[in-house]
Amino acid sequence: MTIKLKCHNCGTEFEISEDDLDIDYDVDRLEKDSVEITVSVSVRCPKCGRRVLQGSESVTIMFKARGE
């Protein structure tokens, strides 16, 4: 899937796909039974480099104990 965007800074129109997303994460808290992470996603204009889209979300993932 591709999405068409327009840079608010230089006016360049361009398309992006999943490969163009800049994805980063930070571990906010690590506990015995869970981890809380913040995932950030952004897209930069290929011409001027300004950030066109940005978003982040915090998620808590619960661990499941596995017997051996």
PQR file of N, CA, C, O and H, with PARSE charges and radii, in Angstrom:
ATOM      1  N   MET A   1       0.846  -1.176   0.000 -0.4000 1.5000
ATOM      2  CA  MET A   1       0.000   0.000   0.000 -0.0000 2.0000
ATOM      3  C   MET A   1       0.887   1.233   0.000  0.5500 1.7000
ATOM      4  O   MET A   1       1.874   1.287   0.734 -0.5500 1.4000
ATOM      5  N   THR A   2       0.553   2.205  -0.800 -0.4000 1.5000
ATOM      6  CA  THR A   2       1.264   3.481  -0.809 -0.0000 2.0000
ATOM      7  C   THR A   2       0.296   4.607  -0.477  0.5500 1.7000
ATOM      8  O   THR A   2      -0.901   4.523  -0.750 -0.5500 1.4000
ATOM      9  H   THR A   2      -0.249   2.161  -1.396  0.4000 1.0000
ATOM     10  N   ILE A   3       0.837   5.653   0.113 -0.4000 1.5000
ATOM     11  CA  ILE A   3       0.052   6.821   0.495 -0.0000 2.0000
ATOM     12  C   ILE A   3       0.733   8.042  -0.113  0.5500 1.7000
ATOM     13  O   ILE A   3       1.960   8.141  -0.097 -0.5500 1.4000
ATOM     14  H   ILE A   3       1.810   5.721   0.334  0.4000 1.0000
ATOM     15  N   LYS A   4      -0.050   8.962  -0.644 -0.4000 1.5000
ATOM     16  CA  LYS A   4       0.491  10.186  -1.232 -0.0000 2.0000
ATOM     17  C   LYS A   4       0.424  11.307  -0.195  0.5500 1.7000
ATOM     18  O   LYS A   4      -0.606  11.523   0.444 -0.5500 1.4000
ATOM     19  H   LYS A   4      -1.047   8.881  -0.657  0.4000 1.0000
ATOM     20  N   LEU A   5       1.550  12.017  -0.041 -0.4000 1.5000
ATOM     21  CA  LEU A   5       1.644  13.115   0.919 -0.0000 2.0000
ATOM     22  C   LEU A   5       2.144  14.372   0.231  0.5500 1.7000
ATOM     23  O   LEU A   5       2.725  14.316  -0.853 -0.5500 1.4000
ATOM     24  H   LEU A   5       2.387  11.842  -0.559  0.4000 1.0000
ATOM     25  N   LYS A   6       1.909  15.509   0.878 -0.4000 1.5000
ATOM     26  CA  LYS A   6       2.445  16.783   0.402 -0.0000 2.0000
ATOM     27  C   LYS A   6       3.144  17.461   1.575  0.5500 1.7000
ATOM     28  O   LYS A   6       2.570  17.602   2.655 -0.5500 1.4000
ATOM     29  H   LYS A   6       1.437  15.554   1.759  0.4000 1.0000
ATOM     30  N   CYS A   7       4.387  17.879   1.352 -0.4000 1.5000
ATOM     31  CA  CYS A   7       5.160  18.548   2.399 -0.0000 2.0000
ATOM     32  C   CYS A   7       4.588  19.943   2.641  0.5500 1.7000
ATOM     33  O   CYS A   7       4.402  20.717   1.702 -0.5500 1.4000
ATOM     34  H   CYS A   7       4.853  17.765   0.475  0.4000 1.0000
ATOM     35  N   HIS A   8       4.314  20.255   3.897 -0.4000 1.5000
ATOM     36  CA  HIS A   8       3.779  21.573   4.254 -0.0000 2.0000
ATOM     37  C   HIS A   8       4.853  22.656   4.182  0.5500 1.7000
ATOM     38  O   HIS A   8       4.534  23.845   4.183 -0.5500 1.4000
ATOM     39  H   HIS A   8       4.466  19.626   4.660  0.4000 1.0000
ATOM     40  N   ASN A   9       6.119  22.253   4.120 -0.4000 1.5000
ATOM     41  CA  ASN A   9       7.214  23.221   4.082 -0.0000 2.0000
ATOM     42  C   ASN A   9       7.585  23.632   2.650  0.5500 1.7000
ATOM     43  O   ASN A   9       7.613  24.822   2.334 -0.5500 1.4000
ATOM     44  H   ASN A   9       6.378  21.287   4.119  0.4000 1.0000
ATOM     45  N   CYS A  10       7.873  22.639   1.774 -0.4000 1.5000
ATOM     46  CA  CYS A  10       8.357  22.963   0.426 -0.0000 2.0000
ATOM     47  C   CYS A  10       7.344  22.656  -0.671  0.5500 1.7000
ATOM     48  O   CYS A  10       7.569  23.005  -1.830 -0.5500 1.4000
ATOM     49  H   CYS A  10       7.851  21.672   2.030  0.4000 1.0000
ATOM     50  N   GLY A  11       6.229  22.007  -0.323 -0.4000 1.5000
ATOM     51  CA  GLY A  11       5.187  21.723  -1.301 -0.0000 2.0000
ATOM     52  C   GLY A  11       5.403  20.486  -2.154  0.5500 1.7000
ATOM     53  O   GLY A  11       4.594  20.206  -3.039 -0.5500 1.4000
ATOM     54  H   GLY A  11       6.047  21.724   0.618  0.4000 1.0000
ATOM     55  N   THR A  12       6.470  19.739  -1.914 -0.4000 1.5000
ATOM     56  CA  THR A  12       6.750  18.527  -2.683 -0.0000 2.0000
ATOM     57  C   THR A  12       5.695  17.469  -2.415  0.5500 1.7000
ATOM     58  O   THR A  12       5.375  17.188  -1.261 -0.5500 1.4000
ATOM     59  H   THR A  12       7.128  19.967  -1.196  0.4000 1.0000
ATOM     60  N   GLU A  13       5.153  16.882  -3.473 -0.4000 1.5000
ATOM     61  CA  GLU A  13       4.225  15.767  -3.350 -0.0000 2.0000
ATOM     62  C   GLU A  13       5.010  14.491  -3.584  0.5500 1.7000
ATOM     63  O   GLU A  13       5.802  14.399  -4.522 -0.5500 1.4000
ATOM     64  H   GLU A  13       5.413  17.111  -4.411  0.4000 1.0000
ATOM     65  N   PHE A  14       4.783  13.501  -2.719 -0.4000 1.5000
ATOM     66  CA  PHE A  14       5.502  12.238  -2.826 -0.0000 2.0000
ATOM     67  C   PHE A  14       4.671  11.109  -2.258  0.5500 1.7000
ATOM     68  O   PHE A  14       3.734  11.337  -1.492 -0.5500 1.4000
ATOM     69  H   PHE A  14       4.140  13.576  -1.957  0.4000 1.0000
ATOM     70  N   GLU A  15       5.019   9.890  -2.636 -0.4000 1.5000
ATOM     71  CA  GLU A  15       4.337   8.709  -2.127 -0.0000 2.0000
ATOM     72  C   GLU A  15       5.245   7.992  -1.151  0.5500 1.7000
ATOM     73  O   GLU A  15       6.468   8.003  -1.292 -0.5500 1.4000
ATOM     74  H   GLU A  15       5.780   9.706  -3.257  0.4000 1.0000
ATOM     75  N   ILE A  16       4.621   7.359  -0.147 -0.4000 1.5000
ATOM     76  CA  ILE A  16       5.379   6.560   0.807 -0.0000 2.0000
ATOM     77  C   ILE A  16       4.771   5.166   0.886  0.5500 1.7000
ATOM     78  O   ILE A  16       3.601   4.959   0.562 -0.5500 1.4000
ATOM     79  H   ILE A  16       3.628   7.350  -0.033  0.4000 1.0000
ATOM     80  N   SER A  17       5.581   4.232   1.318 -0.4000 1.5000
ATOM     81  CA  SER A  17       5.111   2.879   1.614 -0.0000 2.0000
ATOM     82  C   SER A  17       5.645   2.512   3.001  0.5500 1.7000
ATOM     83  O   SER A  17       6.256   3.347   3.667 -0.5500 1.4000
ATOM     84  H   SER A  17       6.531   4.401   1.581  0.4000 1.0000
ATOM     85  N   GLU A  18       5.425   1.297   3.431 -0.4000 1.5000
ATOM     86  CA  GLU A  18       5.867   0.862   4.756 -0.0000 2.0000
ATOM     87  C   GLU A  18       7.380   1.010   4.924  0.5500 1.7000
ATOM     88  O   GLU A  18       7.853   1.282   6.027 -0.5500 1.4000
ATOM     89  H   GLU A  18       4.928   0.618   2.890  0.4000 1.0000
ATOM     90  N   ASP A  19       8.136   0.836   3.850 -0.4000 1.5000
ATOM     91  CA  ASP A  19       9.591   0.920   3.920 -0.0000 2.0000
ATOM     92  C   ASP A  19      10.090   2.343   4.196  0.5500 1.7000
ATOM     93  O   ASP A  19      11.233   2.513   4.621 -0.5500 1.4000
ATOM     94  H   ASP A  19       7.751   0.615   2.954  0.4000 1.0000
ATOM     95  N   ASP A  20       9.266   3.359   3.968 -0.4000 1.5000
ATOM     96  CA  ASP A  20       9.659   4.752   4.164 -0.0000 2.0000
ATOM     97  C   ASP A  20       9.438   5.252   5.588  0.5500 1.7000
ATOM     98  O   ASP A  20       9.862   6.358   5.922 -0.5500 1.4000
ATOM     99  H   ASP A  20       8.337   3.221   3.623  0.4000 1.0000
ATOM    100  N   LEU A  21       8.789   4.464   6.424 -0.4000 1.5000
ATOM    101  CA  LEU A  21       8.504   4.873   7.796 -0.0000 2.0000
ATOM    102  C   LEU A  21       9.754   4.777   8.652  0.5500 1.7000
ATOM    103  O   LEU A  21      10.483   3.788   8.586 -0.5500 1.4000
ATOM    104  H   LEU A  21       8.445   3.565   6.153  0.4000 1.0000
ATOM    105  N   ASP A  22      10.002   5.803   9.455 -0.4000 1.5000
ATOM    106  CA  ASP A  22      11.088   5.788  10.428 -0.0000 2.0000
ATOM    107  C   ASP A  22      10.460   5.376  11.756  0.5500 1.7000
ATOM    108  O   ASP A  22       9.682   6.129  12.341 -0.5500 1.4000
ATOM    109  H   ASP A  22       9.409   6.607   9.509  0.4000 1.0000
ATOM    110  N   ILE A  23      10.803   4.170  12.231 -0.4000 1.5000
ATOM    111  CA  ILE A  23      10.189   3.610  13.439 -0.0000 2.0000
ATOM    112  C   ILE A  23      11.253   3.511  14.529  0.5500 1.7000
ATOM    113  O   ILE A  23      12.347   2.995  14.302 -0.5500 1.4000
ATOM    114  H   ILE A  23      11.435   3.558  11.755  0.4000 1.0000
ATOM    115  N   ASP A  24      10.913   4.015  15.716 -0.4000 1.5000
ATOM    116  CA  ASP A  24      11.830   4.002  16.855 -0.0000 2.0000
ATOM    117  C   ASP A  24      11.044   3.562  18.081  0.5500 1.7000
ATOM    118  O   ASP A  24       9.816   3.652  18.105 -0.5500 1.4000
ATOM    119  H   ASP A  24      10.024   4.435  15.900  0.4000 1.0000
ATOM    120  N   TYR A  25      11.753   3.088  19.095 -0.4000 1.5000
ATOM    121  CA  TYR A  25      11.075   2.697  20.330 -0.0000 2.0000
ATOM    122  C   TYR A  25      11.946   3.027  21.534  0.5500 1.7000
ATOM    123  O   TYR A  25      13.169   3.118  21.429 -0.5500 1.4000
ATOM    124  H   TYR A  25      12.750   3.015  19.076  0.4000 1.0000
ATOM    125  N   ASP A  26      11.298   3.203  22.673 -0.4000 1.5000
ATOM    126  CA  ASP A  26      11.974   3.399  23.955 -0.0000 2.0000
ATOM    127  C   ASP A  26      11.316   2.477  24.973  0.5500 1.7000
ATOM    128  O   ASP A  26      10.091   2.369  25.015 -0.5500 1.4000
ATOM    129  H   ASP A  26      10.305   3.129  22.758  0.4000 1.0000
ATOM    130  N   VAL A  27      12.120   1.819  25.786 -0.4000 1.5000
ATOM    131  CA  VAL A  27      11.596   1.012  26.883 -0.0000 2.0000
ATOM    132  C   VAL A  27      11.378   1.953  28.059  0.5500 1.7000
ATOM    133  O   VAL A  27      12.332   2.526  28.586 -0.5500 1.4000
ATOM    134  H   VAL A  27      13.115   1.907  25.751  0.4000 1.0000
ATOM    135  N   ASP A  28      10.131   2.111  28.468 -0.4000 1.5000
ATOM    136  CA  ASP A  28       9.798   3.025  29.559 -0.0000 2.0000
ATOM    137  C   ASP A  28       9.881   2.361  30.925  0.5500 1.7000
ATOM    138  O   ASP A  28      10.294   2.978  31.907 -0.5500 1.4000
ATOM    139  H   ASP A  28       9.357   1.645  28.041  0.4000 1.0000
ATOM    140  N   ARG A  29       9.480   1.084  30.973 -0.4000 1.5000
ATOM    141  CA  ARG A  29       9.471   0.378  32.255 -0.0000 2.0000
ATOM    142  C   ARG A  29       9.565  -1.114  31.993  0.5500 1.7000
ATOM    143  O   ARG A  29       8.882  -1.642  31.115 -0.5500 1.4000
ATOM    144  H   ARG A  29       9.145   0.583  30.175  0.4000 1.0000
ATOM    145  N   LEU A  30      10.404  -1.788  32.748 -0.4000 1.5000
ATOM    146  CA  LEU A  30      10.541  -3.232  32.664 -0.0000 2.0000
ATOM    147  C   LEU A  30      10.256  -3.816  34.028  0.5500 1.7000
ATOM    148  O   LEU A  30      10.897  -3.462  35.018 -0.5500 1.4000
ATOM    149  H   LEU A  30      10.959  -1.359  33.462  0.4000 1.0000
ATOM    150  N   GLU A  31       9.287  -4.715  34.072 -0.4000 1.5000
ATOM    151  CA  GLU A  31       8.921  -5.364  35.330 -0.0000 2.0000
ATOM    152  C   GLU A  31       8.962  -6.869  35.137  0.5500 1.7000
ATOM    153  O   GLU A  31       9.168  -7.360  34.027 -0.5500 1.4000
ATOM    154  H   GLU A  31       8.766  -5.003  33.269  0.4000 1.0000
ATOM    155  N   LYS A  32       8.763  -7.596  36.229 -0.4000 1.5000
ATOM    156  CA  LYS A  32       8.840  -9.059  36.190 -0.0000 2.0000
ATOM    157  C   LYS A  32       7.822  -9.663  35.223  0.5500 1.7000
ATOM    158  O   LYS A  32       8.107 -10.663  34.563 -0.5500 1.4000
ATOM    159  H   LYS A  32       8.595  -7.198  37.131  0.4000 1.0000
ATOM    160  N   ASP A  33       6.646  -9.062  35.139 -0.4000 1.5000
ATOM    161  CA  ASP A  33       5.581  -9.649  34.319 -0.0000 2.0000
ATOM    162  C   ASP A  33       5.163  -8.803  33.121  0.5500 1.7000
ATOM    163  O   ASP A  33       4.210  -9.150  32.423 -0.5500 1.4000
ATOM    164  H   ASP A  33       6.414  -8.250  35.675  0.4000 1.0000
ATOM    165  N   SER A  34       5.877  -7.674  32.871 -0.4000 1.5000
ATOM    166  CA  SER A  34       5.471  -6.820  31.747 -0.0000 2.0000
ATOM    167  C   SER A  34       6.592  -5.871  31.346  0.5500 1.7000
ATOM    168  O   SER A  34       7.576  -5.694  32.064 -0.5500 1.4000
ATOM    169  H   SER A  34       6.650  -7.392  33.438  0.4000 1.0000
ATOM    170  N   VAL A  35       6.410  -5.269  30.176 -0.4000 1.5000
ATOM    171  CA  VAL A  35       7.301  -4.216  29.700 -0.0000 2.0000
ATOM    172  C   VAL A  35       6.423  -3.136  29.077  0.5500 1.7000
ATOM    173  O   VAL A  35       5.473  -3.436  28.354 -0.5500 1.4000
ATOM    174  H   VAL A  35       5.610  -5.413  29.593  0.4000 1.0000
ATOM    175  N   GLU A  36       6.745  -1.890  29.360 -0.4000 1.5000
ATOM    176  CA  GLU A  36       6.026  -0.767  28.755 -0.0000 2.0000
ATOM    177  C   GLU A  36       6.973  -0.089  27.774  0.5500 1.7000
ATOM    178  O   GLU A  36       8.084   0.299  28.136 -0.5500 1.4000
ATOM    179  H   GLU A  36       7.516  -1.646  29.948  0.4000 1.0000
ATOM    180  N   ILE A  37       6.520   0.051  26.516 -0.4000 1.5000
ATOM    181  CA  ILE A  37       7.345   0.674  25.489 -0.0000 2.0000
ATOM    182  C   ILE A  37       6.569   1.795  24.814  0.5500 1.7000
ATOM    183  O   ILE A  37       5.339   1.780  24.773 -0.5500 1.4000
ATOM    184  H   ILE A  37       5.618  -0.264  26.222  0.4000 1.0000
ATOM    185  N   THR A  38       7.298   2.758  24.292 -0.4000 1.5000
ATOM    186  CA  THR A  38       6.708   3.811  23.471 -0.0000 2.0000
ATOM    187  C   THR A  38       7.265   3.659  22.068  0.5500 1.7000
ATOM    188  O   THR A  38       8.479   3.672  21.865 -0.5500 1.4000
ATOM    189  H   THR A  38       8.297   2.770  24.326  0.4000 1.0000
ATOM    190  N   VAL A  39       6.369   3.516  21.103 -0.4000 1.5000
ATOM    191  CA  VAL A  39       6.749   3.369  19.703 -0.0000 2.0000
ATOM    192  C   VAL A  39       6.454   4.688  19.001  0.5500 1.7000
ATOM    193  O   VAL A  39       5.351   5.223  19.113 -0.5500 1.4000
ATOM    194  H   VAL A  39       5.383   3.506  21.268  0.4000 1.0000
ATOM    195  N   SER A  40       7.451   5.217  18.270 -0.4000 1.5000
ATOM    196  CA  SER A  40       7.295   6.460  17.529 -0.0000 2.0000
ATOM    197  C   SER A  40       7.486   6.189  16.042  0.5500 1.7000
ATOM    198  O   SER A  40       8.383   5.446  15.643 -0.5500 1.4000
ATOM    199  H   SER A  40       8.348   4.783  18.179  0.4000 1.0000
ATOM    200  N   VAL A  41       6.628   6.804  15.227 -0.4000 1.5000
ATOM    201  CA  VAL A  41       6.694   6.644  13.777 -0.0000 2.0000
ATOM    202  C   VAL A  41       6.699   8.031  13.153  0.5500 1.7000
ATOM    203  O   VAL A  41       5.913   8.895  13.541 -0.5500 1.4000
ATOM    204  H   VAL A  41       5.900   7.408  15.552  0.4000 1.0000
ATOM    205  N   SER A  42       7.594   8.245  12.175 -0.4000 1.5000
ATOM    206  CA  SER A  42       7.621   9.524  11.477 -0.0000 2.0000
ATOM    207  C   SER A  42       7.996   9.318  10.018  0.5500 1.7000
ATOM    208  O   SER A  42       8.539   8.283   9.633 -0.5500 1.4000
ATOM    209  H   SER A  42       8.232   7.542  11.860  0.4000 1.0000
ATOM    210  N   VAL A  43       7.688  10.346   9.210 -0.4000 1.5000
ATOM    211  CA  VAL A  43       8.029  10.361   7.786 -0.0000 2.0000
ATOM    212  C   VAL A  43       8.601  11.739   7.491  0.5500 1.7000
ATOM    213  O   VAL A  43       8.038  12.754   7.900 -0.5500 1.4000
ATOM    214  H   VAL A  43       7.247  11.187   9.523  0.4000 1.0000
ATOM    215  N   ARG A  44       9.731  11.771   6.774 -0.4000 1.5000
ATOM    216  CA  ARG A  44      10.365  13.032   6.390 -0.0000 2.0000
ATOM    217  C   ARG A  44      10.215  13.266   4.889  0.5500 1.7000
ATOM    218  O   ARG A  44      10.147  12.317   4.108 -0.5500 1.4000
ATOM    219  H   ARG A  44      10.189  10.947   6.442  0.4000 1.0000
ATOM    220  N   CYS A  45      10.164  14.521   4.498 -0.4000 1.5000
ATOM    221  CA  CYS A  45      10.097  14.898   3.097 -0.0000 2.0000
ATOM    222  C   CYS A  45      11.416  14.508   2.423  0.5500 1.7000
ATOM    223  O   CYS A  45      12.487  14.804   2.953 -0.5500 1.4000
ATOM    224  H   CYS A  45      10.219  15.292   5.133  0.4000 1.0000
ATOM    225  N   PRO A  46      11.352  13.847   1.257 -0.5600 1.5000
ATOM    226  CA  PRO A  46      12.588  13.449   0.585  0.2800 2.0000
ATOM    227  C   PRO A  46      13.371  14.640   0.000  0.5500 1.7000
ATOM    228  O   PRO A  46      14.557  14.513  -0.305 -0.5500 1.4000
ATOM    229  N   LYS A  47      12.710  15.783  -0.153 -0.4000 1.5000
ATOM    230  CA  LYS A  47      13.386  16.953  -0.739 -0.0000 2.0000
ATOM    231  C   LYS A  47      14.041  17.837   0.319  0.5500 1.7000
ATOM    232  O   LYS A  47      15.238  18.113   0.241 -0.5500 1.4000
ATOM    233  H   LYS A  47      11.746  15.886   0.094  0.4000 1.0000
ATOM    234  N   CYS A  48      13.268  18.282   1.305 -0.4000 1.5000
ATOM    235  CA  CYS A  48      13.801  19.235   2.287 -0.0000 2.0000
ATOM    236  C   CYS A  48      14.150  18.595   3.629  0.5500 1.7000
ATOM    237  O   CYS A  48      14.833  19.219   4.441 -0.5500 1.4000
ATOM    238  H   CYS A  48      12.296  18.058   1.369  0.4000 1.0000
ATOM    239  N   GLY A  49      13.697  17.362   3.882 -0.4000 1.5000
ATOM    240  CA  GLY A  49      14.039  16.671   5.121 -0.0000 2.0000
ATOM    241  C   GLY A  49      13.166  16.995   6.314  0.5500 1.7000
ATOM    242  O   GLY A  49      13.370  16.440   7.393 -0.5500 1.4000
ATOM    243  H   GLY A  49      13.142  16.856   3.222  0.4000 1.0000
ATOM    244  N   ARG A  50      12.196  17.882   6.147 -0.4000 1.5000
ATOM    245  CA  ARG A  50      11.298  18.220   7.261 -0.0000 2.0000
ATOM    246  C   ARG A  50      10.363  17.054   7.570  0.5500 1.7000
ATOM    247  O   ARG A  50       9.999  16.285   6.680 -0.5500 1.4000
ATOM    248  H   ARG A  50      12.030  18.334   5.271  0.4000 1.0000
ATOM    249  N   ARG A  51       9.983  16.932   8.830 -0.4000 1.5000
ATOM    250  CA  ARG A  51       9.060  15.881   9.250 -0.0000 2.0000
ATOM    251  C   ARG A  51       7.662  16.222   8.757  0.5500 1.7000
ATOM    252  O   ARG A  51       7.146  17.304   9.037 -0.5500 1.4000
ATOM    253  H   ARG A  51      10.279  17.556   9.553  0.4000 1.0000
ATOM    254  N   VAL A  52       7.043  15.291   8.016 -0.4000 1.5000
ATOM    255  CA  VAL A  52       5.706  15.498   7.452 -0.0000 2.0000
ATOM    256  C   VAL A  52       4.653  14.847   8.341  0.5500 1.7000
ATOM    257  O   VAL A  52       3.579  15.414   8.547 -0.5500 1.4000
ATOM    258  H   VAL A  52       7.462  14.412   7.789  0.4000 1.0000
ATOM    259  N   LEU A  53       4.949  13.670   8.864 -0.4000 1.5000
ATOM    260  CA  LEU A  53       4.040  12.949   9.760 -0.0000 2.0000
ATOM    261  C   LEU A  53       4.809  12.496  10.988  0.5500 1.7000
ATOM    262  O   LEU A  53       5.992  12.168  10.907 -0.5500 1.4000
ATOM    263  H   LEU A  53       5.821  13.210   8.697  0.4000 1.0000
ATOM    264  N   GLN A  54       4.122  12.480  12.136 -0.4000 1.5000
ATOM    265  CA  GLN A  54       4.739  11.977  13.352 -0.0000 2.0000
ATOM    266  C   GLN A  54       3.653  11.495  14.286  0.5500 1.7000
ATOM    267  O   GLN A  54       2.597  12.119  14.392 -0.5500 1.4000
ATOM    268  H   GLN A  54       3.160  12.747  12.202  0.4000 1.0000
ATOM    269  N   GLY A  55       3.906  10.385  14.968 -0.4000 1.5000
ATOM    270  CA  GLY A  55       2.972   9.874  15.958 -0.0000 2.0000
ATOM    271  C   GLY A  55       3.678   8.933  16.909  0.5500 1.7000
ATOM    272  O   GLY A  55       4.721   8.371  16.575 -0.5500 1.4000
ATOM    273  H   GLY A  55       4.764   9.879  14.882  0.4000 1.0000
ATOM    274  N   SER A  56       3.110   8.758  18.098 -0.4000 1.5000
ATOM    275  CA  SER A  56       3.686   7.821  19.061 -0.0000 2.0000
ATOM    276  C   SER A  56       2.570   7.224  19.906  0.5500 1.7000
ATOM    277  O   SER A  56       1.494   7.801  20.062 -0.5500 1.4000
ATOM    278  H   SER A  56       2.263   9.214  18.368  0.4000 1.0000
ATOM    279  N   GLU A  57       2.866   6.054  20.440 -0.4000 1.5000
ATOM    280  CA  GLU A  57       1.891   5.344  21.268 -0.0000 2.0000
ATOM    281  C   GLU A  57       2.651   4.538  22.310  0.5500 1.7000
ATOM    282  O   GLU A  57       3.668   3.919  22.001 -0.5500 1.4000
ATOM    283  H   GLU A  57       3.740   5.585  20.312  0.4000 1.0000
ATOM    284  N   SER A  58       2.155   4.545  23.551 -0.4000 1.5000
ATOM    285  CA  SER A  58       2.730   3.712  24.612 -0.0000 2.0000
ATOM    286  C   SER A  58       1.916   2.436  24.724  0.5500 1.7000
ATOM    287  O   SER A  58       0.686   2.455  24.680 -0.5500 1.4000
ATOM    288  H   SER A  58       1.328   5.048  23.802  0.4000 1.0000
ATOM    289  N   VAL A  59       2.628   1.328  24.870 -0.4000 1.5000
ATOM    290  CA  VAL A  59       1.989   0.019  24.925 -0.0000 2.0000
ATOM    291  C   VAL A  59       2.595  -0.778  26.075  0.5500 1.7000
ATOM    292  O   VAL A  59       3.808  -0.756  26.284 -0.5500 1.4000
ATOM    293  H   VAL A  59       3.627   1.313  24.905  0.4000 1.0000
ATOM    294  N   THR A  60       1.749  -1.478  26.815 -0.4000 1.5000
ATOM    295  CA  THR A  60       2.215  -2.398  27.839 -0.0000 2.0000
ATOM    296  C   THR A  60       2.005  -3.814  27.333  0.5500 1.7000
ATOM    297  O   THR A  60       0.903  -4.191  26.935 -0.5500 1.4000
ATOM    298  H   THR A  60       0.763  -1.496  26.645  0.4000 1.0000
ATOM    299  N   ILE A  61       3.076  -4.589  27.355 -0.4000 1.5000
ATOM    300  CA  ILE A  61       3.017  -5.979  26.907 -0.0000 2.0000
ATOM    301  C   ILE A  61       3.215  -6.868  28.122  0.5500 1.7000
ATOM    302  O   ILE A  61       4.221  -6.766  28.825 -0.5500 1.4000
ATOM    303  H   ILE A  61       3.971  -4.282  27.678  0.4000 1.0000
ATOM    304  N   MET A  62       2.245  -7.739  28.360 -0.4000 1.5000
ATOM    305  CA  MET A  62       2.312  -8.666  29.490 -0.0000 2.0000
ATOM    306  C   MET A  62       3.072  -9.917  29.070  0.5500 1.7000
ATOM    307  O   MET A  62       2.853 -10.452  27.983 -0.5500 1.4000
ATOM    308  H   MET A  62       1.428  -7.822  27.789  0.4000 1.0000
ATOM    309  N   PHE A  63       3.969 -10.380  29.941 -0.4000 1.5000
ATOM    310  CA  PHE A  63       4.707 -11.610  29.687 -0.0000 2.0000
ATOM    311  C   PHE A  63       3.899 -12.804  30.145  0.5500 1.7000
ATOM    312  O   PHE A  63       3.123 -12.707  31.096 -0.5500 1.4000
ATOM    313  H   PHE A  63       4.147  -9.945  30.824  0.4000 1.0000
ATOM    314  N   LYS A  64       4.077 -13.937  29.469 -0.4000 1.5000
ATOM    315  CA  LYS A  64       3.472 -15.192  29.882 -0.0000 2.0000
ATOM    316  C   LYS A  64       4.599 -16.131  30.275  0.5500 1.7000
ATOM    317  O   LYS A  64       5.554 -16.316  29.521 -0.5500 1.4000
ATOM    318  H   LYS A  64       4.707 -14.015  28.696  0.4000 1.0000
ATOM    319  N   ALA A  65       4.484 -16.725  31.462 -0.4000 1.5000
ATOM    320  CA  ALA A  65       5.515 -17.657  31.933 -0.0000 2.0000
ATOM    321  C   ALA A  65       5.406 -18.947  31.130  0.5500 1.7000
ATOM    322  O   ALA A  65       4.311 -19.445  30.869 -0.5500 1.4000
ATOM    323  H   ALA A  65       3.708 -16.574  32.075  0.4000 1.0000
ATOM    324  N   ARG A  66       6.558 -19.474  30.746 -0.4000 1.5000
ATOM    325  CA  ARG A  66       6.598 -20.720  29.989 -0.0000 2.0000
ATOM    326  C   ARG A  66       7.326 -21.762  30.818  0.5500 1.7000
ATOM    327  O   ARG A  66       8.457 -21.550  31.256 -0.5500 1.4000
ATOM    328  H   ARG A  66       7.447 -19.070  30.958  0.4000 1.0000
ATOM    329  N   GLY A  67       6.673 -22.876  31.026 -0.4000 1.5000
ATOM    330  CA  GLY A  67       7.295 -23.972  31.757 -0.0000 2.0000
ATOM    331  C   GLY A  67       8.213 -24.767  30.848  0.5500 1.7000
ATOM    332  O   GLY A  67       7.971 -24.881  29.646 -0.5500 1.4000
ATOM    333  H   GLY A  67       5.754 -23.048  30.670  0.4000 1.0000
ATOM    334  N   GLU A  68       9.271 -25.316  31.435 -0.4000 1.5000
ATOM    335  CA  GLU A  68      10.216 -26.062  30.614 -0.0000 2.0000
ATOM    336  C   GLU A  68      10.158 -27.535  30.917  0.5500 1.7000
ATOM    337  O   GLU A  68      10.891 -28.318  30.315 -0.5500 1.4000
ATOM    338  H   GLU A  68       9.467 -25.223  32.411  0.4000 1.0000
TER
END
